[in-house]
Amino acid sequence: MSQEHKQPPSEEERLVQFVEANKSAEYILDAHNNTMCRTTPEGQLKCIQLNLEQKEMFSLIQKLDFFCQLSSDPNKTHMICQKF
C-alpha cells in the first residue's frame, strides 16, 4: 500500500493561492505584521500571515499583475495592491 505524503504548500504558494482565490479584490500588504489581507464581499477582512519578507511578498504579488502603492496616510505603513 503506497501512501503519498503531500508536502504543505510553501509560503510563496500560500500567497499565490490566497490571491488567486479572488483576483479582483484589493489587497493590503502589511510588512510590519507579515500579512496579506483582502476585503471579502461581506465587508470582512480576510488575512493570512506569511513567513516572508516584505520584498518577497511585494515581488510575488507584482508577478501576479498587481500594482502596489503606499497608503495615502503617512502614518500607515502598509501597501495597497490592485490588479492592473
mmCIF file of the N, C-alpha and C atoms, coordinates in Angstrom:
data_MODEL
# 
_entry.id   MODEL 
# 
loop_
_atom_site.group_PDB 
_atom_site.id 
_atom_site.type_symbol 
_atom_site.label_atom_id 
_atom_site.label_alt_id 
_atom_site.label_comp_id 
_atom_site.label_asym_id 
_atom_site.label_entity_id 
_atom_site.label_seq_id 
_atom_site.pdbx_PDB_ins_code 
_atom_site.Cartn_x 
_atom_site.Cartn_y 
_atom_site.Cartn_z 
_atom_site.occupancy 
_atom_site.B_iso_or_equiv 
_atom_site.pdbx_formal_charge 
_atom_site.auth_seq_id 
_atom_site.auth_comp_id 
_atom_site.auth_asym_id 
_atom_site.auth_atom_id 
_atom_site.pdbx_PDB_model_num 
ATOM 1   N N  . MET A 1 1  ? 0.837   -1.168 0.000   1.00 0.00 ? 1  MET A N  1 
ATOM 2   C CA . MET A 1 1  ? 0.000   0.000  0.000   1.00 0.00 ? 1  MET A CA 1 
ATOM 3   C C  . MET A 1 1  ? 0.886   1.237  0.000   1.00 0.00 ? 1  MET A C  1 
ATOM 4   N N  . SER A 1 2  ? 0.820   1.986  -1.048  1.00 0.00 ? 2  SER A N  1 
ATOM 5   C CA . SER A 1 2  ? 1.617   3.197  -1.172  1.00 0.00 ? 2  SER A CA 1 
ATOM 6   C C  . SER A 1 2  ? 0.820   4.382  -0.648  1.00 0.00 ? 2  SER A C  1 
ATOM 7   N N  . GLN A 1 3  ? 1.444   5.116  0.231   1.00 0.00 ? 3  GLN A N  1 
ATOM 8   C CA . GLN A 1 3  ? 0.778   6.275  0.799   1.00 0.00 ? 3  GLN A CA 1 
ATOM 9   C C  . GLN A 1 3  ? 1.576   7.515  0.426   1.00 0.00 ? 3  GLN A C  1 
ATOM 10  N N  . GLU A 1 4  ? 0.925   8.421  -0.273  1.00 0.00 ? 4  GLU A N  1 
ATOM 11  C CA . GLU A 1 4  ? 1.605   9.645  -0.680  1.00 0.00 ? 4  GLU A CA 1 
ATOM 12  C C  . GLU A 1 4  ? 1.580   10.643 0.465   1.00 0.00 ? 4  GLU A C  1 
ATOM 13  N N  . HIS A 1 5  ? 2.725   11.255 0.697   1.00 0.00 ? 5  HIS A N  1 
ATOM 14  C CA . HIS A 1 5  ? 2.812   12.302 1.706   1.00 0.00 ? 5  HIS A CA 1 
ATOM 15  C C  . HIS A 1 5  ? 2.864   13.631 0.977   1.00 0.00 ? 5  HIS A C  1 
ATOM 16  N N  . LYS A 1 6  ? 1.787   14.348 1.068   1.00 0.00 ? 6  LYS A N  1 
ATOM 17  C CA . LYS A 1 6  ? 1.711   15.632 0.387   1.00 0.00 ? 6  LYS A CA 1 
ATOM 18  C C  . LYS A 1 6  ? 2.426   16.686 1.229   1.00 0.00 ? 6  LYS A C  1 
ATOM 19  N N  . GLN A 1 7  ? 3.338   17.380 0.587   1.00 0.00 ? 7  GLN A N  1 
ATOM 20  C CA . GLN A 1 7  ? 4.057   18.447 1.264   1.00 0.00 ? 7  GLN A CA 1 
ATOM 21  C C  . GLN A 1 7  ? 3.117   19.633 1.461   1.00 0.00 ? 7  GLN A C  1 
ATOM 22  N N  . PRO A 1 8  ? 3.208   20.293 2.604   1.00 0.00 ? 8  PRO A N  1 
ATOM 23  C CA . PRO A 1 8  ? 2.405   21.509 2.756   1.00 0.00 ? 8  PRO A CA 1 
ATOM 24  C C  . PRO A 1 8  ? 2.897   22.562 1.767   1.00 0.00 ? 8  PRO A C  1 
ATOM 25  N N  . PRO A 1 9  ? 2.014   23.456 1.346   1.00 0.00 ? 9  PRO A N  1 
ATOM 26  C CA . PRO A 1 9  ? 2.447   24.466 0.373   1.00 0.00 ? 9  PRO A CA 1 
ATOM 27  C C  . PRO A 1 9  ? 3.507   25.384 0.967   1.00 0.00 ? 9  PRO A C  1 
ATOM 28  N N  . SER A 1 10 ? 4.391   25.848 0.109   1.00 0.00 ? 10 SER A N  1 
ATOM 29  C CA . SER A 1 10 ? 5.409   26.807 0.548   1.00 0.00 ? 10 SER A CA 1 
ATOM 30  C C  . SER A 1 10 ? 4.716   28.134 0.852   1.00 0.00 ? 10 SER A C  1 
ATOM 31  N N  . GLU A 1 11 ? 5.422   29.036 1.488   1.00 0.00 ? 11 GLU A N  1 
ATOM 32  C CA . GLU A 1 11 ? 4.860   30.350 1.788   1.00 0.00 ? 11 GLU A CA 1 
ATOM 33  C C  . GLU A 1 11 ? 4.500   31.084 0.495   1.00 0.00 ? 11 GLU A C  1 
ATOM 34  N N  . GLU A 1 12 ? 5.330   30.923 -0.515  1.00 0.00 ? 12 GLU A N  1 
ATOM 35  C CA . GLU A 1 12 ? 5.057   31.552 -1.810  1.00 0.00 ? 12 GLU A CA 1 
ATOM 36  C C  . GLU A 1 12 ? 3.776   30.988 -2.418  1.00 0.00 ? 12 GLU A C  1 
ATOM 37  N N  . GLU A 1 13 ? 3.612   29.664 -2.354  1.00 0.00 ? 13 GLU A N  1 
ATOM 38  C CA . GLU A 1 13 ? 2.407   29.019 -2.887  1.00 0.00 ? 13 GLU A CA 1 
ATOM 39  C C  . GLU A 1 13 ? 1.168   29.457 -2.114  1.00 0.00 ? 13 GLU A C  1 
ATOM 40  N N  . ARG A 1 14 ? 1.297   29.608 -0.805  1.00 0.00 ? 14 ARG A N  1 
ATOM 41  C CA . ARG A 1 14 ? 0.169   30.067 0.010   1.00 0.00 ? 14 ARG A CA 1 
ATOM 42  C C  . ARG A 1 14 ? -0.281  31.460 -0.421  1.00 0.00 ? 14 ARG A C  1 
ATOM 43  N N  . LEU A 1 15 ? 0.691   32.341 -0.670  1.00 0.00 ? 15 LEU A N  1 
ATOM 44  C CA . LEU A 1 15 ? 0.360   33.697 -1.107  1.00 0.00 ? 15 LEU A CA 1 
ATOM 45  C C  . LEU A 1 15 ? -0.337  33.670 -2.466  1.00 0.00 ? 15 LEU A C  1 
ATOM 46  N N  . VAL A 1 16 ? 0.205   32.914 -3.402  1.00 0.00 ? 16 VAL A N  1 
ATOM 47  C CA . VAL A 1 16 ? -0.385  32.822 -4.741  1.00 0.00 ? 16 VAL A CA 1 
ATOM 48  C C  . VAL A 1 16 ? -1.811  32.266 -4.648  1.00 0.00 ? 16 VAL A C  1 
ATOM 49  N N  . GLN A 1 17 ? -2.021  31.214 -3.879  1.00 0.00 ? 17 GLN A N  1 
ATOM 50  C CA . GLN A 1 17 ? -3.356  30.621 -3.730  1.00 0.00 ? 17 GLN A CA 1 
ATOM 51  C C  . GLN A 1 17 ? -4.338  31.616 -3.118  1.00 0.00 ? 17 GLN A C  1 
ATOM 52  N N  . PHE A 1 18 ? -3.876  32.367 -2.129  1.00 0.00 ? 18 PHE A N  1 
ATOM 53  C CA . PHE A 1 18 ? -4.726  33.357 -1.465  1.00 0.00 ? 18 PHE A CA 1 
ATOM 54  C C  . PHE A 1 18 ? -5.172  34.432 -2.454  1.00 0.00 ? 18 PHE A C  1 
ATOM 55  N N  . VAL A 1 19 ? -4.245  34.932 -3.249  1.00 0.00 ? 19 VAL A N  1 
ATOM 56  C CA . VAL A 1 19 ? -4.558  35.987 -4.217  1.00 0.00 ? 19 VAL A CA 1 
ATOM 57  C C  . VAL A 1 19 ? -5.405  35.438 -5.365  1.00 0.00 ? 19 VAL A C  1 
ATOM 58  N N  . GLU A 1 20 ? -5.090  34.257 -5.849  1.00 0.00 ? 20 GLU A N  1 
ATOM 59  C CA . GLU A 1 20 ? -5.841  33.689 -6.972  1.00 0.00 ? 20 GLU A CA 1 
ATOM 60  C C  . GLU A 1 20 ? -7.275  33.322 -6.597  1.00 0.00 ? 20 GLU A C  1 
ATOM 61  N N  . ALA A 1 21 ? -7.557  33.205 -5.312  1.00 0.00 ? 21 ALA A N  1 
ATOM 62  C CA . ALA A 1 21 ? -8.920  32.910 -4.873  1.00 0.00 ? 21 ALA A CA 1 
ATOM 63  C C  . ALA A 1 21 ? -9.867  34.074 -5.172  1.00 0.00 ? 21 ALA A C  1 
ATOM 64  N N  . ASN A 1 22 ? -9.321  35.288 -5.284  1.00 0.00 ? 22 ASN A N  1 
ATOM 65  C CA . ASN A 1 22 ? -10.134 36.462 -5.625  1.00 0.00 ? 22 ASN A CA 1 
ATOM 66  C C  . ASN A 1 22 ? -9.229  37.512 -6.259  1.00 0.00 ? 22 ASN A C  1 
ATOM 67  N N  . LYS A 1 23 ? -9.019  37.368 -7.551  1.00 0.00 ? 23 LYS A N  1 
ATOM 68  C CA . LYS A 1 23 ? -8.082  38.244 -8.267  1.00 0.00 ? 23 LYS A CA 1 
ATOM 69  C C  . LYS A 1 23 ? -8.570  39.680 -8.386  1.00 0.00 ? 23 LYS A C  1 
ATOM 70  N N  . SER A 1 24 ? -9.870  39.903 -8.258  1.00 0.00 ? 24 SER A N  1 
ATOM 71  C CA . SER A 1 24 ? -10.398 41.259 -8.421  1.00 0.00 ? 24 SER A CA 1 
ATOM 72  C C  . SER A 1 24 ? -10.391 42.064 -7.123  1.00 0.00 ? 24 SER A C  1 
ATOM 73  N N  . ALA A 1 25 ? -10.035 41.443 -6.022  1.00 0.00 ? 25 ALA A N  1 
ATOM 74  C CA . ALA A 1 25 ? -10.028 42.142 -4.735  1.00 0.00 ? 25 ALA A CA 1 
ATOM 75  C C  . ALA A 1 25 ? -8.843  43.100 -4.636  1.00 0.00 ? 25 ALA A C  1 
ATOM 76  N N  . GLU A 1 26 ? -8.986  44.055 -3.740  1.00 0.00 ? 26 GLU A N  1 
ATOM 77  C CA . GLU A 1 26 ? -7.873  44.927 -3.387  1.00 0.00 ? 26 GLU A CA 1 
ATOM 78  C C  . GLU A 1 26 ? -7.147  44.245 -2.225  1.00 0.00 ? 26 GLU A C  1 
ATOM 79  N N  . TYR A 1 27 ? -5.841  44.184 -2.302  1.00 0.00 ? 27 TYR A N  1 
ATOM 80  C CA . TYR A 1 27 ? -5.049  43.508 -1.276  1.00 0.00 ? 27 TYR A CA 1 
ATOM 81  C C  . TYR A 1 27 ? -4.256  44.516 -0.469  1.00 0.00 ? 27 TYR A C  1 
ATOM 82  N N  . ILE A 1 28 ? -4.053  44.188 0.787   1.00 0.00 ? 28 ILE A N  1 
ATOM 83  C CA . ILE A 1 28 ? -3.275  45.034 1.684   1.00 0.00 ? 28 ILE A CA 1 
ATOM 84  C C  . ILE A 1 28 ? -2.071  44.227 2.140   1.00 0.00 ? 28 ILE A C  1 
ATOM 85  N N  . LEU A 1 29 ? -0.911  44.716 1.793   1.00 0.00 ? 29 LEU A N  1 
ATOM 86  C CA . LEU A 1 29 ? 0.343   44.070 2.166   1.00 0.00 ? 29 LEU A CA 1 
ATOM 87  C C  . LEU A 1 29 ? 0.879   44.810 3.385   1.00 0.00 ? 29 LEU A C  1 
ATOM 88  N N  . ASP A 1 30 ? 0.881   44.136 4.521   1.00 0.00 ? 30 ASP A N  1 
ATOM 89  C CA . ASP A 1 30 ? 1.349   44.739 5.769   1.00 0.00 ? 30 ASP A CA 1 
ATOM 90  C C  . ASP A 1 30 ? 2.641   44.056 6.189   1.00 0.00 ? 30 ASP A C  1 
ATOM 91  N N  . ALA A 1 31 ? 3.748   44.685 5.869   1.00 0.00 ? 31 ALA A N  1 
ATOM 92  C CA . ALA A 1 31 ? 5.053   44.094 6.156   1.00 0.00 ? 31 ALA A CA 1 
ATOM 93  C C  . ALA A 1 31 ? 5.338   44.054 7.652   1.00 0.00 ? 31 ALA A C  1 
ATOM 94  N N  . HIS A 1 32 ? 4.765   44.985 8.395   1.00 0.00 ? 32 HIS A N  1 
ATOM 95  C CA . HIS A 1 32 ? 5.002   45.026 9.841   1.00 0.00 ? 32 HIS A CA 1 
ATOM 96  C C  . HIS A 1 32 ? 4.509   43.747 10.511  1.00 0.00 ? 32 HIS A C  1 
ATOM 97  N N  . ASN A 1 33 ? 3.382   43.229 10.034  1.00 0.00 ? 33 ASN A N  1 
ATOM 98  C CA . ASN A 1 33 ? 2.794   42.006 10.603  1.00 0.00 ? 33 ASN A CA 1 
ATOM 99  C C  . ASN A 1 33 ? 2.986   40.782 9.717   1.00 0.00 ? 33 ASN A C  1 
ATOM 100 N N  . ASN A 1 34 ? 3.693   40.944 8.583   1.00 0.00 ? 34 ASN A N  1 
ATOM 101 C CA . ASN A 1 34 ? 3.882   39.849 7.621   1.00 0.00 ? 34 ASN A CA 1 
ATOM 102 C C  . ASN A 1 34 ? 2.553   39.251 7.181   1.00 0.00 ? 34 ASN A C  1 
ATOM 103 N N  . THR A 1 35 ? 1.600   40.120 6.869   1.00 0.00 ? 35 THR A N  1 
ATOM 104 C CA . THR A 1 35 ? 0.287   39.643 6.451   1.00 0.00 ? 35 THR A CA 1 
ATOM 105 C C  . THR A 1 35 ? -0.096  40.188 5.081   1.00 0.00 ? 35 THR A C  1 
ATOM 106 N N  . MET A 1 36 ? -0.954  39.438 4.425   1.00 0.00 ? 36 MET A N  1 
ATOM 107 C CA . MET A 1 36 ? -1.603  39.862 3.189   1.00 0.00 ? 36 MET A CA 1 
ATOM 108 C C  . MET A 1 36 ? -3.096  39.728 3.466   1.00 0.00 ? 36 MET A C  1 
ATOM 109 N N  . CYS A 1 37 ? -3.844  40.802 3.233   1.00 0.00 ? 37 CYS A N  1 
ATOM 110 C CA . CYS A 1 37 ? -5.272  40.811 3.536   1.00 0.00 ? 37 CYS A CA 1 
ATOM 111 C C  . CYS A 1 37 ? -6.075  41.250 2.326   1.00 0.00 ? 37 CYS A C  1 
ATOM 112 N N  . ARG A 1 38 ? -7.351  40.888 2.333   1.00 0.00 ? 38 ARG A N  1 
ATOM 113 C CA . ARG A 1 38 ? -8.301  41.376 1.338   1.00 0.00 ? 38 ARG A CA 1 
ATOM 114 C C  . ARG A 1 38 ? -9.650  41.530 2.028   1.00 0.00 ? 38 ARG A C  1 
ATOM 115 N N  . THR A 1 39 ? -10.481 42.394 1.468   1.00 0.00 ? 39 THR A N  1 
ATOM 116 C CA . THR A 1 39 ? -11.825 42.587 1.990   1.00 0.00 ? 39 THR A CA 1 
ATOM 117 C C  . THR A 1 39 ? -12.758 41.644 1.243   1.00 0.00 ? 39 THR A C  1 
ATOM 118 N N  . THR A 1 40 ? -13.543 40.892 1.990   1.00 0.00 ? 40 THR A N  1 
ATOM 119 C CA . THR A 1 40 ? -14.496 39.959 1.387   1.00 0.00 ? 40 THR A CA 1 
ATOM 120 C C  . THR A 1 40 ? -15.715 40.733 0.888   1.00 0.00 ? 40 THR A C  1 
ATOM 121 N N  . PRO A 1 41 ? -16.537 40.115 0.042   1.00 0.00 ? 41 PRO A N  1 
ATOM 122 C CA . PRO A 1 41 ? -17.765 40.787 -0.415  1.00 0.00 ? 41 PRO A CA 1 
ATOM 123 C C  . PRO A 1 41 ? -18.689 41.187 0.747   1.00 0.00 ? 41 PRO A C  1 
ATOM 124 N N  . GLU A 1 42 ? -18.570 40.504 1.880   1.00 0.00 ? 42 GLU A N  1 
ATOM 125 C CA . GLU A 1 42 ? -19.389 40.818 3.054   1.00 0.00 ? 42 GLU A CA 1 
ATOM 126 C C  . GLU A 1 42 ? -18.795 41.959 3.871   1.00 0.00 ? 42 GLU A C  1 
ATOM 127 N N  . GLY A 1 43 ? -17.644 42.469 3.455   1.00 0.00 ? 43 GLY A N  1 
ATOM 128 C CA . GLY A 1 43 ? -17.007 43.581 4.162   1.00 0.00 ? 43 GLY A CA 1 
ATOM 129 C C  . GLY A 1 43 ? -16.048 43.163 5.263   1.00 0.00 ? 43 GLY A C  1 
ATOM 130 N N  . GLN A 1 44 ? -15.817 41.874 5.392   1.00 0.00 ? 44 GLN A N  1 
ATOM 131 C CA . GLN A 1 44 ? -14.885 41.378 6.404   1.00 0.00 ? 44 GLN A CA 1 
ATOM 132 C C  . GLN A 1 44 ? -13.461 41.403 5.857   1.00 0.00 ? 44 GLN A C  1 
ATOM 133 N N  . LEU A 1 45 ? -12.501 41.515 6.740   1.00 0.00 ? 45 LEU A N  1 
ATOM 134 C CA . LEU A 1 45 ? -11.099 41.477 6.334   1.00 0.00 ? 45 LEU A CA 1 
ATOM 135 C C  . LEU A 1 45 ? -10.590 40.050 6.510   1.00 0.00 ? 45 LEU A C  1 
ATOM 136 N N  . LYS A 1 46 ? -10.093 39.457 5.435   1.00 0.00 ? 46 LYS A N  1 
ATOM 137 C CA . LYS A 1 46 ? -9.549  38.096 5.479   1.00 0.00 ? 46 LYS A CA 1 
ATOM 138 C C  . LYS A 1 46 ? -8.050  38.207 5.254   1.00 0.00 ? 46 LYS A C  1 
ATOM 139 N N  . CYS A 1 47 ? -7.273  37.643 6.171   1.00 0.00 ? 47 CYS A N  1 
ATOM 140 C CA . CYS A 1 47 ? -5.815  37.783 6.119   1.00 0.00 ? 47 CYS A CA 1 
ATOM 141 C C  . CYS A 1 47 ? -5.122  36.435 6.269   1.00 0.00 ? 47 CYS A C  1 
ATOM 142 N N  . ILE A 1 48 ? -3.922  36.378 5.728   1.00 0.00 ? 48 ILE A N  1 
ATOM 143 C CA . ILE A 1 48 ? -3.037  35.253 6.008   1.00 0.00 ? 48 ILE A CA 1 
ATOM 144 C C  . ILE A 1 48 ? -1.713  35.832 6.488   1.00 0.00 ? 48 ILE A C  1 
ATOM 145 N N  . GLN A 1 49 ? -1.121  35.136 7.423   1.00 0.00 ? 49 GLN A N  1 
ATOM 146 C CA . GLN A 1 49 ? 0.199   35.537 7.908   1.00 0.00 ? 49 GLN A CA 1 
ATOM 147 C C  . GLN A 1 49 ? 1.227   34.659 7.209   1.00 0.00 ? 49 GLN A C  1 
ATOM 148 N N  . LEU A 1 50 ? 2.272   35.297 6.725   1.00 0.00 ? 50 LEU A N  1 
ATOM 149 C CA . LEU A 1 50 ? 3.279   34.595 5.941   1.00 0.00 ? 50 LEU A CA 1 
ATOM 150 C C  . LEU A 1 50 ? 4.657   34.764 6.552   1.00 0.00 ? 50 LEU A C  1 
ATOM 151 N N  . ASN A 1 51 ? 5.463   33.765 6.371   1.00 0.00 ? 51 ASN A N  1 
ATOM 152 C CA . ASN A 1 51 ? 6.847   33.837 6.815   1.00 0.00 ? 51 ASN A CA 1 
ATOM 153 C C  . ASN A 1 51 ? 7.709   34.290 5.632   1.00 0.00 ? 51 ASN A C  1 
ATOM 154 N N  . LEU A 1 52 ? 7.394   35.497 5.140   1.00 0.00 ? 52 LEU A N  1 
ATOM 155 C CA . LEU A 1 52 ? 8.112   36.080 4.012   1.00 0.00 ? 52 LEU A CA 1 
ATOM 156 C C  . LEU A 1 52 ? 8.481   37.516 4.353   1.00 0.00 ? 52 LEU A C  1 
ATOM 157 N N  . GLU A 1 53 ? 9.558   37.984 3.773   1.00 0.00 ? 53 GLU A N  1 
ATOM 158 C CA . GLU A 1 53 ? 9.934   39.381 3.932   1.00 0.00 ? 53 GLU A CA 1 
ATOM 159 C C  . GLU A 1 53 ? 9.066   40.237 3.022   1.00 0.00 ? 53 GLU A C  1 
ATOM 160 N N  . GLN A 1 54 ? 8.999   41.528 3.328   1.00 0.00 ? 54 GLN A N  1 
ATOM 161 C CA . GLN A 1 54 ? 8.180   42.444 2.545   1.00 0.00 ? 54 GLN A CA 1 
ATOM 162 C C  . GLN A 1 54 ? 8.544   42.404 1.068   1.00 0.00 ? 54 GLN A C  1 
ATOM 163 N N  . LYS A 1 55 ? 9.830   42.423 0.763   1.00 0.00 ? 55 LYS A N  1 
ATOM 164 C CA . LYS A 1 55 ? 10.221  42.455 -0.652  1.00 0.00 ? 55 LYS A CA 1 
ATOM 165 C C  . LYS A 1 55 ? 9.811   41.175 -1.375  1.00 0.00 ? 55 LYS A C  1 
ATOM 166 N N  . GLU A 1 56 ? 9.777   40.040 -0.667  1.00 0.00 ? 56 GLU A N  1 
ATOM 167 C CA . GLU A 1 56 ? 9.330   38.787 -1.287  1.00 0.00 ? 56 GLU A CA 1 
ATOM 168 C C  . GLU A 1 56 ? 7.833   38.834 -1.590  1.00 0.00 ? 56 GLU A C  1 
ATOM 169 N N  . MET A 1 57 ? 7.044   39.324 -0.620  1.00 0.00 ? 57 MET A N  1 
ATOM 170 C CA . MET A 1 57 ? 5.600   39.442 -0.843  1.00 0.00 ? 57 MET A CA 1 
ATOM 171 C C  . MET A 1 57 ? 5.319   40.426 -1.976  1.00 0.00 ? 57 MET A C  1 
ATOM 172 N N  . PHE A 1 58 ? 6.022   41.553 -1.960  1.00 0.00 ? 58 PHE A N  1 
ATOM 173 C CA . PHE A 1 58 ? 5.851   42.580 -2.987  1.00 0.00 ? 58 PHE A CA 1 
ATOM 174 C C  . PHE A 1 58 ? 6.188   42.027 -4.368  1.00 0.00 ? 58 PHE A C  1 
ATOM 175 N N  . SER A 1 59 ? 7.292   41.316 -4.473  1.00 0.00 ? 59 SER A N  1 
ATOM 176 C CA . SER A 1 59 ? 7.716   40.745 -5.748  1.00 0.00 ? 59 SER A CA 1 
ATOM 177 C C  . SER A 1 59 ? 6.705   39.717 -6.261  1.00 0.00 ? 59 SER A C  1 
ATOM 178 N N  . LEU A 1 60 ? 6.221   38.867 -5.369  1.00 0.00 ? 60 LEU A N  1 
ATOM 179 C CA . LEU A 1 60 ? 5.258   37.837 -5.777  1.00 0.00 ? 60 LEU A CA 1 
ATOM 180 C C  . LEU A 1 60 ? 3.949   38.438 -6.267  1.00 0.00 ? 60 LEU A C  1 
ATOM 181 N N  . ILE A 1 61 ? 3.438   39.418 -5.557  1.00 0.00 ? 61 ILE A N  1 
ATOM 182 C CA . ILE A 1 61 ? 2.152   39.982 -5.973  1.00 0.00 ? 61 ILE A CA 1 
ATOM 183 C C  . ILE A 1 61 ? 2.307   40.781 -7.260  1.00 0.00 ? 61 ILE A C  1 
ATOM 184 N N  . GLN A 1 62 ? 3.470   41.371 -7.483  1.00 0.00 ? 62 GLN A N  1 
ATOM 185 C CA . GLN A 1 62 ? 3.718   42.056 -8.755  1.00 0.00 ? 62 GLN A CA 1 
ATOM 186 C C  . GLN A 1 62 ? 3.737   41.055 -9.911  1.00 0.00 ? 62 GLN A C  1 
ATOM 187 N N  . LYS A 1 63 ? 4.283   39.880 -9.682  1.00 0.00 ? 63 LYS A N  1 
ATOM 188 C CA . LYS A 1 63 ? 4.305   38.844 -10.720 1.00 0.00 ? 63 LYS A CA 1 
ATOM 189 C C  . LYS A 1 63 ? 2.899   38.372 -11.085 1.00 0.00 ? 63 LYS A C  1 
ATOM 190 N N  . LEU A 1 64 ? 1.951   38.598 -10.177 1.00 0.00 ? 64 LEU A N  1 
ATOM 191 C CA . LEU A 1 64 ? 0.553   38.238 -10.429 1.00 0.00 ? 64 LEU A CA 1 
ATOM 192 C C  . LEU A 1 64 ? -0.209  39.405 -11.063 1.00 0.00 ? 64 LEU A C  1 
ATOM 193 N N  . ASP A 1 65 ? 0.536   40.387 -11.578 1.00 0.00 ? 65 ASP A N  1 
ATOM 194 C CA . ASP A 1 65 ? -0.024  41.556 -12.273 1.00 0.00 ? 65 ASP A CA 1 
ATOM 195 C C  . ASP A 1 65 ? -0.792  42.502 -11.359 1.00 0.00 ? 65 ASP A C  1 
ATOM 196 N N  . PHE A 1 66 ? -0.265  42.710 -10.168 1.00 0.00 ? 66 PHE A N  1 
ATOM 197 C CA . PHE A 1 66 ? -0.837  43.693 -9.257  1.00 0.00 ? 66 PHE A CA 1 
ATOM 198 C C  . PHE A 1 66 ? 0.096   44.890 -9.165  1.00 0.00 ? 66 PHE A C  1 
ATOM 199 N N  . PHE A 1 67 ? -0.508  46.065 -9.002  1.00 0.00 ? 67 PHE A N  1 
ATOM 200 C CA . PHE A 1 67 ? 0.224   47.307 -8.804  1.00 0.00 ? 67 PHE A CA 1 
ATOM 201 C C  . PHE A 1 67 ? 0.041   47.692 -7.342  1.00 0.00 ? 67 PHE A C  1 
ATOM 202 N N  . CYS A 1 68 ? 1.133   47.964 -6.644  1.00 0.00 ? 68 CYS A N  1 
ATOM 203 C CA . CYS A 1 68 ? 1.073   48.295 -5.223  1.00 0.00 ? 68 CYS A CA 1 
ATOM 204 C C  . CYS A 1 68 ? 1.591   49.708 -4.983  1.00 0.00 ? 68 CYS A C  1 
ATOM 205 N N  . GLN A 1 69 ? 0.950   50.379 -4.033  1.00 0.00 ? 69 GLN A N  1 
ATOM 206 C CA . GLN A 1 69 ? 1.410   51.703 -3.639  1.00 0.00 ? 69 GLN A CA 1 
ATOM 207 C C  . GLN A 1 69 ? 1.190   51.881 -2.145  1.00 0.00 ? 69 GLN A C  1 
ATOM 208 N N  . LEU A 1 70 ? 1.960   52.788 -1.570  1.00 0.00 ? 70 LEU A N  1 
ATOM 209 C CA . LEU A 1 70 ? 1.801   53.083 -0.153  1.00 0.00 ? 70 LEU A CA 1 
ATOM 210 C C  . LEU A 1 70 ? 0.469   53.768 0.086   1.00 0.00 ? 70 LEU A C  1 
ATOM 211 N N  . SER A 1 71 ? -0.041  53.614 1.285   1.00 0.00 ? 71 SER A N  1 
ATOM 212 C CA . SER A 1 71 ? -1.266  54.289 1.677   1.00 0.00 ? 71 SER A CA 1 
ATOM 213 C C  . SER A 1 71 ? -1.057  55.799 1.591   1.00 0.00 ? 71 SER A C  1 
ATOM 214 N N  . SER A 1 72 ? -2.129  56.527 1.309   1.00 0.00 ? 72 SER A N  1 
ATOM 215 C CA . SER A 1 72 ? -2.024  57.987 1.264   1.00 0.00 ? 72 SER A CA 1 
ATOM 216 C C  . SER A 1 72 ? -1.879  58.589 2.660   1.00 0.00 ? 72 SER A C  1 
ATOM 217 N N  . ASP A 1 73 ? -2.159  57.805 3.686   1.00 0.00 ? 73 ASP A N  1 
ATOM 218 C CA . ASP A 1 73 ? -1.990  58.251 5.069   1.00 0.00 ? 73 ASP A CA 1 
ATOM 219 C C  . ASP A 1 73 ? -0.540  58.008 5.478   1.00 0.00 ? 73 ASP A C  1 
ATOM 220 N N  . PRO A 1 74 ? 0.230   59.075 5.755   1.00 0.00 ? 74 PRO A N  1 
ATOM 221 C CA . PRO A 1 74 ? 1.651   58.895 6.087   1.00 0.00 ? 74 PRO A CA 1 
ATOM 222 C C  . PRO A 1 74 ? 1.897   58.132 7.389   1.00 0.00 ? 74 PRO A C  1 
ATOM 223 N N  . ASN A 1 75 ? 0.864   57.975 8.216   1.00 0.00 ? 75 ASN A N  1 
ATOM 224 C CA . ASN A 1 75 ? 1.015   57.229 9.469   1.00 0.00 ? 75 ASN A CA 1 
ATOM 225 C C  . ASN A 1 75 ? 0.854   55.725 9.274   1.00 0.00 ? 75 ASN A C  1 
ATOM 226 N N  . LYS A 1 76 ? 0.435   55.325 8.091   1.00 0.00 ? 76 LYS A N  1 
ATOM 227 C CA . LYS A 1 76 ? 0.237   53.899 7.811   1.00 0.00 ? 76 LYS A CA 1 
ATOM 228 C C  . LYS A 1 76 ? 1.376   53.400 6.933   1.00 0.00 ? 76 LYS A C  1 
ATOM 229 N N  . THR A 1 77 ? 1.829   52.199 7.219   1.00 0.00 ? 77 THR A N  1 
ATOM 230 C CA . THR A 1 77 ? 2.994   51.663 6.507   1.00 0.00 ? 77 THR A CA 1 
ATOM 231 C C  . THR A 1 77 ? 2.644   50.544 5.533   1.00 0.00 ? 77 THR A C  1 
ATOM 232 N N  . HIS A 1 78 ? 1.377   50.203 5.430   1.00 0.00 ? 78 HIS A N  1 
ATOM 233 C CA . HIS A 1 78 ? 1.001   49.107 4.531   1.00 0.00 ? 78 HIS A CA 1 
ATOM 234 C C  . HIS A 1 78 ? 0.927   49.586 3.085   1.00 0.00 ? 78 HIS A C  1 
ATOM 235 N N  . MET A 1 79 ? 0.940   48.617 2.178   1.00 0.00 ? 79 MET A N  1 
ATOM 236 C CA . MET A 1 79 ? 0.776   48.904 0.755   1.00 0.00 ? 79 MET A CA 1 
ATOM 237 C C  . MET A 1 79 ? -0.576  48.374 0.301   1.00 0.00 ? 79 MET A C  1 
ATOM 238 N N  . ILE A 1 80 ? -1.187  49.103 -0.615  1.00 0.00 ? 80 ILE A N  1 
ATOM 239 C CA . ILE A 1 80 ? -2.454  48.690 -1.205  1.00 0.00 ? 80 ILE A CA 1 
ATOM 240 C C  . ILE A 1 80 ? -2.152  48.197 -2.616  1.00 0.00 ? 80 ILE A C  1 
ATOM 241 N N  . CYS A 1 81 ? -2.608  46.983 -2.918  1.00 0.00 ? 81 CYS A N  1 
ATOM 242 C CA . CYS A 1 81 ? -2.297  46.355 -4.211  1.00 0.00 ? 81 CYS A CA 1 
ATOM 243 C C  . CYS A 1 81 ? -3.586  46.060 -4.968  1.00 0.00 ? 81 CYS A C  1 
ATOM 244 N N  . GLN A 1 82 ? -3.597  46.456 -6.241  1.00 0.00 ? 82 GLN A N  1 
ATOM 245 C CA . GLN A 1 82 ? -4.756  46.230 -7.102  1.00 0.00 ? 82 GLN A CA 1 
ATOM 246 C C  . GLN A 1 82 ? -4.310  45.609 -8.408  1.00 0.00 ? 82 GLN A C  1 
ATOM 247 N N  . LYS A 1 83 ? -5.171  44.784 -8.964  1.00 0.00 ? 83 LYS A N  1 
ATOM 248 C CA . LYS A 1 83 ? -4.903  44.150 -10.262 1.00 0.00 ? 83 LYS A CA 1 
ATOM 249 C C  . LYS A 1 83 ? -4.912  45.219 -11.341 1.00 0.00 ? 83 LYS A C  1 
ATOM 250 N N  . PHE A 1 84 ? -3.938  45.139 -12.250 1.00 0.00 ? 84 PHE A N  1 
ATOM 251 C CA . PHE A 1 84 ? -3.953  46.092 -13.375 1.00 0.00 ? 84 PHE A CA 1 
ATOM 252 C C  . PHE A 1 84 ? -4.128  45.373 -14.674 1.00 0.00 ? 84 PHE A C  1 
# 
